[in-house]
Amino acid sequence: MQEAHAYLGPRRPVESAPAAERVAFFRESARIYAAVAEIDRFHHHEALYWATRERGHAQAAQAQLDRGQGVTPDAHHA
């Protein structure tokens, strides 16, 4: 779990990054946490939480993109 956080943390785009960049990051992040949930049974539930959380961020960024608001940050996803 710590390795996933350490890998993803510095790669996380800033809130003002284009929505397409945020969508791509959060989808990849969700995939990584889902994989961790399958591999690291001790952190299974925590990793599932993070995967779900990151999927939600990806969906929110995708909705912005779909509305044509590709560079408008969504403050509650900080």
N, CA, C and O atoms as a GROMACS GRO file, in nm:
protein
  312
    1MET      N    1   0.083  -0.119   0.000
    1MET     CA    2   0.000   0.000   0.000
    1MET      C    3   0.087   0.125   0.000
    1MET      O    4   0.063   0.218  -0.076
    2GLN      N    5   0.188   0.126   0.085
    2GLN     CA    6   0.276   0.243   0.091
    2GLN      C    7   0.345   0.266  -0.042
    2GLN      O    8   0.366   0.381  -0.083
    3GLU      N    9   0.382   0.158  -0.110
    3GLU     CA   10   0.449   0.171  -0.239
    3GLU      C   11   0.356   0.236  -0.342
    3GLU      O   12   0.400   0.319  -0.421
    4ALA      N   13   0.230   0.199  -0.340
    4ALA     CA   14   0.133   0.259  -0.433
    4ALA      C   15   0.119   0.408  -0.405
    4ALA      O   16   0.120   0.489  -0.497
    5HIS      N   17   0.106   0.443  -0.277
    5HIS     CA   18   0.096   0.585  -0.241
    5HIS      C   19   0.222   0.660  -0.284
    5HIS      O   20   0.213   0.770  -0.340
    6ALA      N   21   0.337   0.601  -0.259
    6ALA     CA   22   0.464   0.666  -0.293
    6ALA      C   23   0.478   0.685  -0.444
    6ALA      O   24   0.532   0.786  -0.489
    7TYR      N   25   0.431   0.589  -0.520
    7TYR     CA   26   0.440   0.598  -0.665
    7TYR      C   27   0.341   0.702  -0.720
    7TYR      O   28   0.377   0.784  -0.804
    8LEU      N   29   0.218   0.698  -0.671
    8LEU     CA   30   0.113   0.782  -0.727
    8LEU      C   31   0.117   0.926  -0.676
    8LEU      O   32   0.086   1.019  -0.751
    9GLY      N   33   0.155   0.945  -0.553
    9GLY     CA   34   0.154   1.079  -0.494
    9GLY      C   35   0.222   1.186  -0.578
    9GLY      O   36   0.160   1.287  -0.608
   10PRO      N   37   0.347   1.167  -0.616
   10PRO     CA   38   0.416   1.269  -0.695
   10PRO      C   39   0.362   1.284  -0.837
   10PRO      O   40   0.389   1.385  -0.903
   11ARG      N   41   0.287   1.188  -0.885
   11ARG     CA   42   0.234   1.191  -1.021
   11ARG      C   43   0.095   1.254  -1.028
   11ARG      O   44   0.045   1.284  -1.137
   12ARG      N   45   0.034   1.274  -0.914
   12ARG     CA   46  -0.102   1.329  -0.910
   12ARG      C   47  -0.104   1.468  -0.973
   12ARG      O   48  -0.027   1.555  -0.933
   13PRO      N   49  -0.190   1.489  -1.072
   13PRO     CA   50  -0.196   1.621  -1.136
   13PRO      C   51  -0.256   1.726  -1.043
   13PRO      O   52  -0.336   1.694  -0.955
   14VAL      N   53  -0.217   1.849  -1.063
   14VAL     CA   54  -0.273   1.959  -0.986
   14VAL      C   55  -0.419   1.977  -1.026
   14VAL      O   56  -0.461   1.934  -1.133
   15GLU      N   57  -0.497   2.040  -0.939
   15GLU     CA   58  -0.640   2.058  -0.965
   15GLU      C   59  -0.667   2.135  -1.094
   15GLU      O   60  -0.769   2.113  -1.158
   16SER      N   61  -0.576   2.223  -1.130
   16SER     CA   62  -0.598   2.304  -1.251
   16SER      C   63  -0.550   2.235  -1.378
   16SER      O   64  -0.557   2.293  -1.487
   17ALA      N   65  -0.501   2.112  -1.366
   17ALA     CA   66  -0.458   2.036  -1.484
   17ALA      C   67  -0.578   2.009  -1.573
   17ALA      O   68  -0.691   2.003  -1.525
   18PRO      N   69  -0.554   1.992  -1.702
   18PRO     CA   70  -0.666   1.959  -1.791
   18PRO      C   71  -0.741   1.835  -1.743
   18PRO      O   72  -0.681   1.740  -1.691
   19ALA      N   73  -0.872   1.836  -1.760
   19ALA     CA   74  -0.955   1.725  -1.713
   19ALA      C   75  -0.911   1.593  -1.774
   19ALA      O   76  -0.914   1.490  -1.707
   20ALA      N   77  -0.870   1.594  -1.901
   20ALA     CA   78  -0.826   1.469  -1.964
   20ALA      C   79  -0.706   1.410  -1.892
   20ALA      O   80  -0.696   1.288  -1.877
   21GLU      N   81  -0.615   1.495  -1.847
   21GLU     CA   82  -0.499   1.448  -1.772
   21GLU      C   83  -0.541   1.390  -1.638
   21GLU      O   84  -0.490   1.286  -1.595
   22ARG      N   85  -0.636   1.456  -1.572
   22ARG     CA   86  -0.684   1.407  -1.443
   22ARG      C   87  -0.760   1.276  -1.460
   22ARG      O   88  -0.745   1.185  -1.377
   23VAL      N   89  -0.841   1.264  -1.564
   23VAL     CA   90  -0.914   1.139  -1.590
   23VAL      C   91  -0.815   1.024  -1.607
   23VAL      O   92  -0.830   0.919  -1.545
   24ALA      N   93  -0.715   1.045  -1.690
   24ALA     CA   94  -0.615   0.940  -1.715
   24ALA      C   95  -0.544   0.900  -1.586
   24ALA      O   96  -0.527   0.781  -1.559
   25PHE      N   97  -0.503   0.998  -1.507
   25PHE     CA   98  -0.433   0.967  -1.382
   25PHE      C   99  -0.523   0.889  -1.288
   25PHE      O  100  -0.483   0.786  -1.236
   26PHE      N  101  -0.644   0.937  -1.265
   26PHE     CA  102  -0.730   0.873  -1.166
   26PHE      C  103  -0.774   0.733  -1.211
   26PHE      O  104  -0.791   0.644  -1.128
   27ARG      N  105  -0.790   0.712  -1.340
   27ARG     CA  106  -0.822   0.577  -1.388
   27ARG      C  107  -0.704   0.483  -1.363
   27ARG      O  108  -0.722   0.371  -1.316
   28GLU      N  109  -0.583   0.530  -1.394
   28GLU     CA  110  -0.464   0.447  -1.369
   28GLU      C  111  -0.446   0.422  -1.220
   28GLU      O  112  -0.413   0.311  -1.178
   29SER      N  113  -0.468   0.525  -1.140
   29SER     CA  114  -0.457   0.512  -0.995
   29SER      C  115  -0.555   0.408  -0.943
   29SER      O  116  -0.520   0.324  -0.860
   30ALA      N  117  -0.678   0.412  -0.992
   30ALA     CA  118  -0.779   0.313  -0.951
   30ALA      C  119  -0.736   0.172  -0.989
   30ALA      O  120  -0.754   0.078  -0.912
   31ARG      N  121  -0.678   0.157  -1.108
   31ARG     CA  122  -0.630   0.025  -1.151
   31ARG      C  123  -0.519  -0.026  -1.059
   31ARG      O  124  -0.515  -0.143  -1.023
   32ILE      N  125  -0.429   0.063  -1.022
   32ILE     CA  126  -0.318   0.024  -0.935
   32ILE      C  127  -0.370  -0.018  -0.798
   32ILE      O  128  -0.331  -0.123  -0.746
   33TYR      N  129  -0.459   0.062  -0.740
   33TYR     CA  130  -0.512   0.026  -0.608
   33TYR      C  131  -0.594  -0.104  -0.613
   33TYR      O  132  -0.590  -0.183  -0.519
   34ALA      N  133  -0.667  -0.125  -0.722
   34ALA     CA  134  -0.742  -0.250  -0.736
   34ALA      C  135  -0.647  -0.369  -0.742
   34ALA      O  136  -0.674  -0.474  -0.685
   35ALA      N  137  -0.536  -0.352  -0.812
   35ALA     CA  138  -0.436  -0.459  -0.819
   35ALA      C  139  -0.375  -0.485  -0.682
   35ALA      O  140  -0.352  -0.600  -0.644
   36VAL      N  141  -0.348  -0.378  -0.608
   36VAL     CA  142  -0.294  -0.393  -0.472
   36VAL      C  143  -0.394  -0.471  -0.386
   36VAL      O  144  -0.353  -0.556  -0.306
   37ALA      N  145  -0.521  -0.443  -0.401
   37ALA     CA  146  -0.624  -0.512  -0.322
   37ALA      C  147  -0.619  -0.663  -0.346
   37ALA      O  148  -0.645  -0.742  -0.255
   38GLU      N  149  -0.588  -0.703  -0.468
   38GLU     CA  150  -0.580  -0.846  -0.500
   38GLU      C  151  -0.451  -0.910  -0.451
   38GLU      O  152  -0.449  -1.028  -0.416
   39ILE      N  153  -0.344  -0.833  -0.448
   39ILE     CA  154  -0.212  -0.887  -0.412
   39ILE      C  155  -0.185  -0.880  -0.263
   39ILE      O  156  -0.133  -0.976  -0.204
   40ASP      N  157  -0.220  -0.769  -0.201
   40ASP     CA  158  -0.189  -0.743  -0.060
   40ASP      C  159  -0.314  -0.765   0.023
   40ASP      O  160  -0.390  -0.672   0.050
   41ARG      N  161  -0.335  -0.887   0.064
   41ARG     CA  162  -0.459  -0.920   0.136
   41ARG      C  163  -0.469  -0.849   0.271
   41ARG      O  164  -0.579  -0.828   0.321
   42PHE      N  165  -0.356  -0.814   0.331
   42PHE     CA  166  -0.358  -0.743   0.458
   42PHE      C  167  -0.418  -0.603   0.442
   42PHE      O  168  -0.482  -0.551   0.534
   43HIS      N  169  -0.397  -0.542   0.326
   43HIS     CA  170  -0.449  -0.407   0.299
   43HIS      C  171  -0.565  -0.409   0.199
   43HIS      O  172  -0.595  -0.307   0.137
   44HIS      N  173  -0.627  -0.524   0.184
   44HIS     CA  174  -0.732  -0.543   0.085
   44HIS      C  175  -0.841  -0.436   0.092
   44HIS      O  176  -0.870  -0.371  -0.008
   45HIS      N  177  -0.900  -0.416   0.208
   45HIS     CA  178  -1.011  -0.322   0.221
   45HIS      C  179  -0.966  -0.177   0.203
   45HIS      O  180  -1.037  -0.097   0.143
   46GLU      N  181  -0.850  -0.145   0.254
   46GLU     CA  182  -0.797  -0.010   0.235
   46GLU      C  183  -0.773   0.018   0.087
   46GLU      O  184  -0.807   0.125   0.037
   47ALA      N  185  -0.714  -0.078   0.017
   47ALA     CA  186  -0.687  -0.060  -0.125
   47ALA      C  187  -0.817  -0.050  -0.205
   47ALA      O  188  -0.825   0.028  -0.300
   48LEU      N  189  -0.917  -0.127  -0.167
   48LEU     CA  190  -1.048  -0.116  -0.233
   48LEU      C  191  -1.108   0.022  -0.212
   48LEU      O  192  -1.166   0.080  -0.304
   49TYR      N  193  -1.094   0.076  -0.091
   49TYR     CA  194  -1.141   0.212  -0.064
   49TYR      C  195  -1.074   0.311  -0.159
   49TYR      O  196  -1.141   0.393  -0.222
   50TRP      N  197  -0.942   0.302  -0.169
   50TRP     CA  198  -0.868   0.395  -0.255
   50TRP      C  199  -0.906   0.376  -0.401
   50TRP      O  200  -0.918   0.475  -0.474
   51ALA      N  201  -0.925   0.254  -0.446
   51ALA     CA  202  -0.965   0.230  -0.585
   51ALA      C  203  -1.101   0.295  -0.612
   51ALA      O  204  -1.119   0.358  -0.716
   52THR      N  205  -1.193   0.279  -0.522
   52THR     CA  206  -1.326   0.338  -0.537
   52THR      C  207  -1.318   0.490  -0.535
   52THR      O  208  -1.382   0.558  -0.615
   53ARG      N  209  -1.239   0.543  -0.445
   53ARG     CA  210  -1.220   0.688  -0.434
   53ARG      C  211  -1.164   0.744  -0.564
   53ARG      O  212  -1.213   0.845  -0.615
   54GLU      N  213  -1.062   0.680  -0.618
   54GLU     CA  214  -0.999   0.729  -0.740
   54GLU      C  215  -1.092   0.715  -0.860
   54GLU      O  216  -1.090   0.800  -0.950
   55ARG      N  217  -1.174   0.611  -0.863
   55ARG     CA  218  -1.275   0.599  -0.970
   55ARG      C  219  -1.373   0.716  -0.964
   55ARG      O  220  -1.413   0.770  -1.067
   56GLY      N  221  -1.411   0.754  -0.844
   56GLY     CA  222  -1.500   0.869  -0.828
   56GLY      C  223  -1.437   0.998  -0.879
   56GLY      O  224  -1.504   1.078  -0.945
   57HIS      N  225  -1.310   1.018  -0.850
   57HIS     CA  226  -1.239   1.136  -0.902
   57HIS      C  227  -1.234   1.132  -1.055
   57HIS      O  228  -1.252   1.235  -1.120
   58ALA      N  229  -1.209   1.014  -1.111
   58ALA     CA  230  -1.205   1.001  -1.257
   58ALA      C  231  -1.340   1.034  -1.318
   58ALA      O  232  -1.348   1.101  -1.421
   59GLN      N  233  -1.447   0.986  -1.255
   59GLN     CA  234  -1.581   1.014  -1.306
   59GLN      C  235  -1.614   1.163  -1.299
   59GLN      O  236  -1.676   1.217  -1.391
   60ALA      N  237  -1.573   1.228  -1.192
   60ALA     CA  238  -1.598   1.372  -1.178
   60ALA      C  239  -1.521   1.450  -1.284
   60ALA      O  240  -1.575   1.542  -1.345
   61ALA      N  241  -1.396   1.414  -1.306
   61ALA     CA  242  -1.316   1.482  -1.409
   61ALA      C  243  -1.372   1.454  -1.548
   61ALA      O  244  -1.374   1.543  -1.632
   62GLN      N  245  -1.418   1.331  -1.572
   62GLN     CA  246  -1.478   1.297  -1.700
   62GLN      C  247  -1.605   1.379  -1.722
   62GLN      O  248  -1.630   1.424  -1.834
   63ALA      N  249  -1.684   1.398  -1.618
   63ALA     CA  250  -1.806   1.478  -1.630
   63ALA      C  251  -1.771   1.622  -1.666
   63ALA      O  252  -1.840   1.684  -1.748
   64GLN      N  253  -1.665   1.676  -1.608
   64GLN     CA  254  -1.620   1.811  -1.644
   64GLN      C  255  -1.582   1.815  -1.791
   64GLN      O  256  -1.619   1.907  -1.864
   65LEU      N  257  -1.509   1.716  -1.834
   65LEU     CA  258  -1.466   1.708  -1.973
   65LEU      C  259  -1.588   1.700  -2.065
   65LEU      O  260  -1.593   1.767  -2.168
   66ASP      N  261  -1.685   1.620  -2.028
   66ASP     CA  262  -1.806   1.604  -2.107
   66ASP      C  263  -1.887   1.733  -2.116
   66ASP      O  264  -1.955   1.757  -2.215
   67ARG      N  265  -1.879   1.816  -2.012
   67ARG     CA  266  -1.948   1.945  -2.011
   67ARG      C  267  -1.867   2.053  -2.081
   67ARG      O  268  -1.911   2.168  -2.091
   68GLY      N  269  -1.749   2.018  -2.128
   68GLY     CA  270  -1.664   2.116  -2.193
   68GLY      C  271  -1.589   2.204  -2.096
   68GLY      O  272  -1.544   2.314  -2.131
   69GLN      N  273  -1.575   2.157  -1.974
   69GLN     CA  274  -1.504   2.233  -1.870
   69GLN      C  275  -1.372   2.165  -1.839
   69GLN      O  276  -1.342   2.137  -1.722
   70GLY      N  277  -1.294   2.138  -1.939
   70GLY     CA  278  -1.174   2.059  -1.925
   70GLY      C  279  -1.065   2.113  -1.835
   70GLY      O  280  -0.980   2.036  -1.790
   71VAL      N  281  -1.063   2.243  -1.808
   71VAL     CA  282  -0.957   2.297  -1.725
   71VAL      C  283  -1.009   2.361  -1.596
   71VAL      O  284  -0.932   2.421  -1.521
   72THR      N  285  -1.137   2.349  -1.570
   72THR     CA  286  -1.194   2.405  -1.448
   72THR      C  287  -1.177   2.307  -1.333
   72THR      O  288  -1.232   2.197  -1.338
   73PRO      N  289  -1.102   2.344  -1.230
   73PRO     CA  290  -1.081   2.250  -1.118
   73PRO      C  291  -1.210   2.230  -1.039
   73PRO      O  292  -1.295   2.318  -1.031
   74ASP      N  293  -1.221   2.113  -0.981
   74ASP     CA  294  -1.332   2.078  -0.895
   74ASP      C  295  -1.277   2.078  -0.753
   74ASP      O  296  -1.216   1.979  -0.712
   75ALA      N  297  -1.298   2.183  -0.678
   75ALA     CA  298  -1.232   2.207  -0.549
   75ALA      C  299  -1.256   2.097  -0.447
   75ALA      O  300  -1.169   2.072  -0.364
   76HIS      N  301  -1.371   2.030  -0.448
   76HIS     CA  302  -1.395   1.930  -0.345
   76HIS      C  303  -1.319   1.800  -0.368
   76HIS      O  304  -1.330   1.708  -0.287
   77HIS      N  305  -1.242   1.791  -0.475
   77HIS     CA  306  -1.161   1.671  -0.502
   77HIS      C  307  -1.015   1.695  -0.471
   77HIS      O  308  -0.928   1.631  -0.530
   78ALA      N  309  -0.988   1.785  -0.383
   78ALA     CA  310  -0.848   1.816  -0.348
   78ALA      C  311  -0.784   1.705  -0.271
   78ALA      O  312  -0.667   1.715  -0.234
   0.00000   0.00000   0.00000
